[in-house]
Amino acid sequence: MPAATGAADRSPTGADAGLVSGEAVQLDVRAARLGSRVLALLLDVAVQLVLVVLLGMALTGLALNALPGVDEALMNALTTVFLVLLLVGYPVLFERFNHGRTPGKMAVGLRVVSADGGPVGVRQSLSRALVGVAVEWPGLVLPLLSWVAGVAVMLTDRRGRRLGDLVAGTMVVHTRTQQPWLPAPMIIPPLAGWAVRLDLTRLDDPLALALRQYLTRAHRFAEPSRTLLARALWSEVAAVTTPPPPARVPEPLLLAAVLAERNRRGALRLRRARTLTASLWPELSPTPATSAVPVGATADATPAGLRPAVPAPRPASGPPAPPA
């Protein structure tokens, strides 16, 4: 299996966070940009609005029933405490007890981590929350100017960090990696006859997934790890498939032939099932569009340019008809 030049230096998932583990291995992590972070913020704001309504109802009931003699100063103090807990305590508590994820970040697939890739601490969460409330969202200090400055910082930073991240030493990364679509392995012609006669009934889905992952990532492995892994996978495949393959064929080619044949049979079964469904329930299958035929005309599939010129029939006898 040929290896592409420089393929080991390029990550197919677009990792750009620049996080390096303690073993000096670059982590395959993508930094969150402005679009995904704004979407997570909007979801968090929606959750906070629901909490505001619930807290307002609870505070109103407390003032009317439990404490009938409460004055306006105490109500203002309770309101301030609830707002601080909502704007500052909301992100700090969720990031502390939910692995750096608020409900909005969890829905979008984001996570707050330290600049070195470690879990975020309480002081870091508190720092980024205070900076966010002061100059980003809702922005108590010059709201419009602080919003523009925050967006400019996120657009110009290499990791997409905001002001709170720069102060706290944190960043937001994606927890869901991108999986590019890769072509299915092909069968070389000398192995086509052997692959057709294979018994694949004992080849389960986890082993087939391992074959696909190896064949789509083999160009990123260095020797001898690539060959050793191919031999280990083929030993598992050979134990559950028959007949044995031809002699002196490299293991990666055998793995590609087995997986391609399995995909071919799966596609054939799917095609048969769709044909059976279309015959039993024609209304569930899309019908091809047919061209409208004028009333009284005969449908003809032959193009007009290919039809033979047939002269008009003449009457058997009598003088020709006068011109119109």
MOUR-V95868 format. One record per pair of residues at least 24 apart in sequence whose ideal C-beta (glycine too) atoms are under 6 Angstrom apart, sorted by the first residue. I is the first residue (numbers start at 1). J is the second residue. If there is no record, write none. Layout:
# MOUR-V95868
I&J  I&J
This chain:
# MOUR-V95868
1&218  1&252  3&219  4&219  7&219  8&220  12&180  13&177  13&178  14&178  17&173  19&117  29&173  30&174  31&159  31&160  31&173  32&110  32&160  32&172  32&174  33&160  34&154  36&108  39&108  40&104  40&105  40&108  40&110  43&104  43&107  44&102  44&104  47&103  48&86  51&86  55&82  87&133  88&129  91&129  92&125  92&126  92&129  95&120  95&125  96&122  109&174  109&175  109&176  110&172  111&173  111&175  112&170  112&172  113&173  114&170  115&169  115&171  120&170  124&168  124&170  127&167  127&168  128&164  128&168  128&170  131&163  131&164  131&167  132&164  182&216  184&263  185&215  185&256  185&259  185&260  186&260  187&257  187&260  191&257  194&245  195&257  195&261  198&241  198&261  199&242  200&262  202&240  203&240  211&255  211&259  215&256
